[in-house]
Amino acid sequence: MKRSLFLRIQSQVEAHDSYFVQKRNSANKLGLSSLQKITAALRMLAYGVSGDLIDEYMRIGETTALESLKKFVTAVIDVFSEEYLRKPNNEDIARLLAHGERRDFPKRSHVFNELAEGRAPTIHYSINGHDYTMGYYLTDDIYPKWATFVKTMLAPQGQKYKLFAAAQEAYRNDVERAFGVLQARFAIVRGPARFFHLETLKKIMKAYIILHNMIVEDERDDNEVVNLDYEQNDGVDNPPLQMLREQSDEFLSYIERHGRIRDR
């Protein structure tokens, strides 16, 4: 992470949460600065070390380091998630589909919730004369036989099945490599989960994905690659959820769509 990006994050996090504002104690002595607290949090994320290992370097206690980490990941999610952790819109999906087609595997999946709720973008494609209207996930053999799972073949026989298995596994490897990059950049996800609560672990995962996306965008600008507009919006708001006691047409449609997802 470059200094300019670090200072941008530090400035916005400090403005969002007063915990990171440097204050004076009852003896009128300055306490820890936002730079100390945020650097401690980032070192724990990047190196996967415990709070007591950065005590001497940052002049910050273990409990304060842990609190800084929890406050920092929460602030990163609150401030930057709308821009760097949003769901893909129609333009993103079209770009991903085009990328997949160039890799000789023409589809990628969408989130099951949006698919079951009828909010997923409209999809139409044909394979061997059959028309399909749902996206799918590329998986290995351990997943159930759902219509939305396309599994690899353990022992493909014949050139056609070998070609399919090679293309399917190559695309899955892209995802595994992407997670490997995140593990290399933020070692906290490589080691044991220590004693963090589940909610804290979820925030840590979200925060380092956001930070990774910010770093990638910052490096892409330096390399003069085409800059994708992350502010774009397809203009379609999610429909408001309503609590109903009786079985409505929307509920029955949801059940039907969910059944189609699980259809073997």
N, C-alpha and C positions, 0 to 999 in steps of 0.2 A: 504494500500500500504506500502510495506516495505521500509526502508531507502535506501537500495541498488537500488531498482527499481526507487524510486524517484530521486536519484542522477544520475542514467542513463538517465532518461528523461530530467532532468535539463541540463546535459552536452550536449546532442545532440540538444536540443532546442536552447541553448545558441550558439552553433556552427553554427546553421542554420540561426538564425536571430540576427543581431547585436543589435536589440532593447533590448535584454536581457543581453547584456554585460555591466558591471558596468563602468561608465564613470565619469570623473571629469567635473565640471561646470566651468564657467569663473572665479570663486573665488577659483578654485583648490580644491574644496571640492568634495568628492566622492558622487555620486548619489545613487539611489536605486540599489541593487544587483539583480542578476537573481533569487536568492533564495526568496527574498521578492516578486518579481513580480509573479513568478510561484506559490509560496505558496498562494498568494492572489487569483490567478486564480483558483487554485484547491479548495480553501475554498468556493469560489462562486459556483463552480460546485458541490461540495460534500454536501454543506448545503443549497444551494438555496437562499443565503442571497444577499442583495443589496451591492453595492460597498461601501457605507458609513458606513456599519456595521463592516467592517474590518479595518477601518481607525486607530482606537486606537491600535488594536492588531498588525498590520503590519507596522504602521507608514507610510501609503501610502494613498494618496488622492483618492477621489471617482473616478474622471475622469481617473486618472492613473490606478486604479484598473480595471475599465471597459476596458480601452485600453489594459491592460495586458491580460485580459481574451480573447479579440478578437485576439490579436497577438498569444496567447498561443494555442488556438484551431486551428488556421491556421497552426502554425508550427507543431503541433502534426499530423495533416492530411498530411502535406507535407513530414514529416520525416518517419512516421510509417505506413501510409495507405497501402503501397505496400505489407507490411508483415502481417499486422493485419486486413486489411479490403479488402482483395482481393476476387474476385468471386470464388466460389467453382469449383475445377477442377474435372476430372473424378473420381479420387481416393476419393475425399471428397464425391461426390455424391454416389458412391458405398458404402461408410461407412454409410452415412445417410439412404440409402435404407435398408441396413442390420439392422440398428437400428430400423427402422420402422417395418420391418418384425418381429423382436423380440417382438414388441409391438402389434402384430396382426393387423397392418394396413400397408399394404405393399408398399405404395408410398408416396413420398413427391414431392413438386412442384419445378419448376425452373422459372427463371425470364421470364416474357412475352416477353420482347424485344428480348432476344436471341432466344426464341421459334419462334417468328414471322419472325425473320431474318434468320432462318435456321441454327443458330450457336449453338443451344442447343445440348447436347449429345444425341446420339441415344437411344431411349427407346422403348422397346417392352414388353407388358404384356397382359395377357388375363384374362377376368372376364366373367363368364357365357357363355363361347364360343365366346365372342367378343374380337377382337384384337384391342389394343390401341397403339398409337405412341406418345402421348403427356403427359407430366406431368400435375399435377393439384394442385389446392389450396384447403385446407380444410376451409370452411367458414360457417357463420351462414346464417339465412334465408333472410337477407336484400340484399344480393348480387344478380346480375342478373343471369339468367339461361344460363350460358355458358358451353361449353364442358369442360373447364378447371377449373370449380368450382364444388366441391363436397360439398353440403350443408347438414346440419343436418336436422333431422325431428322434428318438434315441438311437435307432439303427436303421436309417433310411436305406431302402433298397431301390436301385434304379437311378438313372441320371436325373430324372425330374424331381424325385423326392430329395435327392442329395442337394440339388440346386436350391430347393425351397428351404431346407434346413440351414444351408450355408447363409442364405440371405436373411433368414429370421434371426439366426444367432449373431450375425454381424451387426444387425441393428440393435439387438439387446446389449451387445458389447459397448455401444456408444453410451448407453445409460450407465453401465458399470464404470466406464472410464471417467464419465462426468463426476460420479460420486467419488472415484479415486482421487480426482483433482481436488475436490472439497476436503477429503481426508488429509491430503498432503498440505493443504493450505491452513486447515484448522484441525490440529492434532487432537483436540478435545473429543472428537467423535471417534478416534481410533482406539482410545483406551477405555478402561472401565468407566461406568457411569457414576462412580463414587457414591455420594450420598444425596444427590440432588433429587428433589421430588419430581414426579412425572410432569407436572405443569411447568417446572423450571426447565426440564429437558426439552419439552416441546418448544419453549421460547428460545432456548439455545440453538436448536436446529433451524428455526425460522430466521433467527438473527444472523447466523453465519451464512445462510443462503442469500439473504439480503446483502450482506457485506461483500460476498463473492460477486454478486451481480453488479454492485457498485464498482468494484475493482475492475471487472471485465469491461464495463462501460468506459471507465477512466482510461484503461490501457488501449481500448479500441480507438478512442479519440486521438491518442498519441500516434497510433499507427496509421491514421488517416483512412480507416476502413469506413465503409458506408455506415452512417449513424442511423440506427433504427429509432423511430419516434416512440418512446415508451409512454408518452402522454396521450396517445391516440385512444379513442373510445368509439365503440360501434354505436353509441347512442341508445342502446337498448337497456333499460333498467330491469332488474329482476322483479317479477311480480310479487306484491306483498303476500305474506302467508296469513291465512285465516284459520282459526280454530273452529271446526265444525263437529257436531255430535252425530249427525246422520251421514250415511254414505252418499257423497256427492259424485257427480260425473267425473270431476277431476281426480277424486280419490280412486275411483274404479279404473280410470285411465292410468293412474300411477301404478296400481297393482298389475295391470296388463303389461305396461312397459317393463316393470321389474321382472315379471315372468318371462318376457322375451329375452331379457339379459341372461337369465339363468337357464334358458332353453338349451338342452343338450343337442 
